[in-house]
Structures are given as structure tokens and as C-alpha cells.
Amino acid sequence: MTRVRGLLGAAALLLLAGGCNSYHYFDITVDFGSVSFEEAGGIKRCEVFVSGADTDNFVLPSTGAKRVACPIDSNWPELGTFEYSTFTDSGSLTFTMNAYNMTPPMDSYICVSGATTLSASSAITQTATITLAQGNQTCITP
């Protein structure tokens, strides 16, 4: 009887383990595209918004200690690569990066932005690029 309980317990653990989610990683490179060095130099803050099958937002770090830093230092014409992880494995995820010429961040301070959309899947890691474009106003403030 003890052996049967042990086997049933092991079977239950295997079933539970099979139902566990695993992380999926999105490595997103941010490229300045046609945004000039002077424009990029006026950026004060960069924020990423995730929408679709998952939602989130975060501010990119202000130092190069990570793989991506904002405002720019020596990381032009490519801002760098950030990694996003989620349990989401279906639907689509849109990553939007807004760069602001002033703080606190407000829509009226967005000077550069870009987005990319990926399909969430069973793939462990996916890569993509956000190519930034000039907004309605300049990043250079007087």
C-alpha cells in the first residue's frame, strides 16, 4: 500500500510539473534609425510600454551598466538591447518605446518613438528591433 501511495504521489507531481508555465524571452534592440546624434542627445528619459497579450511598462536605466541605457552616452546609433520575459505563449505583444525631451514623462514631451509587434509562441527566445523615428517635436530643448 505504501508503494502504491508513493507511485500515485510521483504521478501527481509529474502531472503538476507538466502544467507549469515557462518563461519566454524577447530581446529587443533599439536603433535610432534616421534620428540624428544631436536629436538623440536631447533625450532625457526612455520608457517602454508592452501591450497586447501582456501589459507592462518600464523605464530604461540611465547608465550603461545594463545592455541598454538612456539617455545616450556612447550608444548611438544603436541604443542597445533590452530583454523582456513573460509566461505569455499566445497572442501578440507590441513593444513601444517613447523617448522624452523633458521630465516628468508626458505625451506632449515625446520627441522620438518606435514600436514592434511579435507573436507570442512556444519559442523560448525571440528577437526584434525597434527603429525609432522623429516625433512631432525636437528632442533638443533650449
N, C-alpha and C positions, 0 to 999 in steps of 0.2 A: 504494500500500500504506500509506503514512504517513497519507493522508487517511482510509482505512478504519479504521485504528487510532484516529485522533482521534475519528471518529464513534462507534466502539464504546466508547471511554472516556467520551465525553459521555453516551451512552445509559446506561452503568453508573452514572454519577454521578446521573442523573435517577432511576433505579430506587432507588438508595440513599437519595436525598433524600426520595422518596415514602414510604419506610418509617420515617422519623424521627418520633418522638413529639413532640407539642406540649403545652405546659403548659395546665392547666385551673385556673381560679381560683375560689375560694369566698370570698365576702365575707360574713362572719358578724357581725351586730350583736348585742350582748349587752345585754338590757334587764332591769332589776331587777323588773319586774312588780309584784307586791304586797309585795316586800321593802322595808321602811321605810328611810328615810335613816339612822336610828340603827343599825339592823341592818347595813346596808351599810358604815357607818363602822367597824364592828368587824372587817372583813375584813383579814387580814394578807397573804394570797397567793392568786393565782388561777392555776389550771392547766387547760389544755385537753388533752383526750385525743381522738385520732382513731382510729376503729375501723371495721372492715368491709373494703372493697376496698383500703384503705391503712391503715397504722397509724403513729401518731406521738404525741408529747406534747411540750408546751412550756409554759413559764411566761410569763404576760403581763407586760410590762415594768412597773416600779414608778413610772415617770414618764410624764407626758403628752406626751413628745417624739414618741411614735407616735400612731396614731389611737385607741388604747385603752390604758388604764393601770389598774393595780390595785396597791395599794388605792386606793379612790376619793379624789378630791380635789374637783373641781367637776363631775365626770362622773356625776352622779346626776340623774335616774332612768335614764339610759342610760349604761352603762359605756363604750361605743364600739364600733368595728368592727375586727375583725382579718381579715387575708387569709391564706388557706392555698392553696398551689399544689401540684399533683401531676400526674404523667403519666397517672394512672388515668382511663380513659374508659368504664368499665362497672362495674356493681355499685352498691353504695350505700356512702355514707360517713356515719358518725354522729359528730357533734361534741358532746362532753360537757365542760361547764365546771364545775369544782368550786372553791368558794371556802372557804378555811380560816381559822379564828379563831386558830390558833397555828401555829408552825413548829417543827420540820420538818413537811411535809405528811404527814398520816396519815389514814386513813379516819375515825378517831374525831374528827378535828378539822374535818370537813366541816360547814359550817353553812348553806351555800346552794349549790344546784346546778341545772343545767338541761341539756337536750340538744335537738338537732335532727338529723334524718336527711335526706340529699339523695341523689338518684340521680345517679351519675356518668354523664356523657354526652359527646357531642362539643362541647357548648356551651363556649365559651371562659371565660365568667364566669357564675356563679350566685350568687344572694344568698339569705340566710335570716336568721332571728332565733332566738336562744336566749333564752327567757324564764325567768329564774331564779325559783326557789321556795325558801322556807324549809325547811331540813332539820330533823332531829330535835333539834338543839340551837341555842342562840343564838350569834350572832357576837360579841355583846358579852361580853367577859371581864372579870371583876372586877379 
